[in-house]
Amino acid sequence: MRDVSVLTIARGREAHLHNVIRGLAAQTVPPRELVIAAMQDELYDGLPDVPFPIHQIQVTRPDGELPLAAARNAVAAKASGAVLAFVDVDCIPHPELVADV
């Protein structure tokens, strides 16, 4: 089994995030975990049930701007896998993404 943490960052785009999660649930080899940086005031609620843990980190800036670099660094720091796979929130991962990493 691959030791892959999948990482994504998002603000809003809840439907997109659900699609990413569903795509990860359909992997031929499941990821160790999904780590999400929520660049908004609230963490995401009602995420799909999957056979791997989902961790969320809230990353915001006082000026309301997107903290892109800080969010990427935060998910990377939280990840526990030997391999980090960054997936954009508007992408649906191919079923063999984790197996191919």
Secondary structure as the mmCIF struct_conf table of DSSP 4:
data_model
#
loop_
_struct_conf.conf_type_id
_struct_conf.id
_struct_conf.beg_label_comp_id
_struct_conf.beg_label_asym_id
_struct_conf.beg_label_seq_id
_struct_conf.end_label_comp_id
_struct_conf.end_label_asym_id
_struct_conf.end_label_seq_id
STRN STRN1 VAL A 4 ALA A 10
BEND BEND1 ARG A 11 GLY A 12
HELX_RH_AL_P HELX_RH_AL_P1 GLU A 14 ALA A 25
TURN_TY1_P TURN_TY1_P1 ALA A 26 ALA A 26
BEND BEND2 THR A 28 VAL A 29
BEND BEND3 ARG A 32 ARG A 32
STRN STRN2 GLU A 33 ALA A 38
BEND BEND4 GLN A 40 GLU A 42
BEND BEND5 GLY A 46 GLY A 46
HELX_LH_PP_P HELX_LH_PP_P1 LEU A 47 ASP A 49
BEND BEND6 PRO A 51 PHE A 52
STRN STRN3 ILE A 54 GLN A 58
TURN_TY1_P TURN_TY1_P2 PRO A 62 ASP A 63
HELX_RH_AL_P HELX_RH_AL_P2 LEU A 68 LYS A 78
BEND BEND7 GLY A 81 ALA A 82
STRN STRN4 VAL A 83 PHE A 86
TURN_TY1_P TURN_TY1_P3 VAL A 89 ASP A 90
HELX_LH_PP_P HELX_LH_PP_P2 ILE A 92 HIS A 94
TURN_TY1_P TURN_TY1_P4 PRO A 95 GLU A 96
HELX_RH_AL_P HELX_RH_AL_P3 LEU A 97 ASP A 100
#
